Amino acid sequence: MTTSGSGASVEADAPVVLVTGASSGIGRATAIRFGRAGYRVAVNYARDTSAADEVAALVEGRAYRADVADRYAVATMVSAVEAELGPIAVAVCNAGFYEERRLEDVDDSLWDRSLRVMLGGCFHVSRTVVPRMRSRGGGSIVTIASELALIGGVEIAHYVAAKAAILGLTRSLARELAPTIRVNAVAPGAVDTPLLPDRDRGPGYTDTLPLRRIGRADEVADVVFDLAHSAWTTGAVWQIDGGAAIQ
């Protein structure tokens, strides 16, 4: 685990947010949203140091390289964040990846990596920050799932399984950790990020949506921020998907 960046001009007593997978896409937008609100931002990333450093500079935060699939790396990262930035008030579990593959082509490596990064990442971060939040009397955790966890998808069984499991984890933790810590999930639909396949950017897909367009990462970030601060909400799944999964 390595760190970089500086939170020098952010208020010293400002609340701290940890955002995993924050070097691009929804994670990047979420880090920026919390930074705009005056948070001290811990920007977690796995590989792209330059992109993470750029985000950290934008929010006057710090970048922390750690594989969220590794519980020891997560524990080390959380300790570093709290030592350098302060107590974590909000944890956003966003790290993930998207790779399409037919069921018969999903090998053990992809299956294991899907569960370890997406579900395991949420679990490791939650298990590490919860005792600290509890000792301070409160905190908020937001997990990032997917609309596909609600409706399924083709040639992404590994991805959907991990994202659906995140919903189960979120709901269980919400019951177990209440009333001290609130735990909620956001389920985005097709969002304009590097992970979105080109076919989902055109009218062939957008014409099937009630709102007729894909989403923006900043729109999801606004929902993450609002849900993190919704004082009478826990165990919720907030869909932001242009109406793709109306239930």
HELIX and SHEET records of a PDB file:
HELIX    1   1 GLY A   25  ARG A   36  1                                  12    
HELIX    2   2 THR A   49  VAL A   59  1                                  11    
HELIX    3   3 ARG A   71  GLU A   84  1                                  14    
HELIX    4   4 LEU A  103  ASP A  105  5                                   3    
HELIX    5   5 ASP A  108  SER A  114  1                                   7    
HELIX    6   6 LEU A  115  LEU A  119  3                                   5    
HELIX    7   7 GLY A  120  ARG A  136  1                                  17    
HELIX    8   8 LEU A  148  ILE A  151  1                                   4    
HELIX    9   9 ALA A  157  LEU A  177  1                                  21    
HELIX   10  10 ASP A  198  ARG A  201  5                                   4    
HELIX   11  11 PRO A  203  THR A  206  1                                   4    
HELIX   12  12 ALA A  217  ALA A  228  1                                  12    
SHEET    1   A 8 THR A   2  GLY A   5  0                                        
SHEET    2   A 8 ARG A  62  ARG A  65 -1                                        
SHEET    3   A 8 ARG A  40  TYR A  45  1                                        
SHEET    4   A 8 VAL A  16  VAL A  19  1                                        
SHEET    5   A 8 ILE A  88  CYS A  93  1                                        
SHEET    6   A 8 GLY A 139  ILE A 144  1                                        
SHEET    7   A 8 ILE A 181  PRO A 188  1                                        
SHEET    8   A 8 VAL A 237  ILE A 240  1                                        
END                                                                             
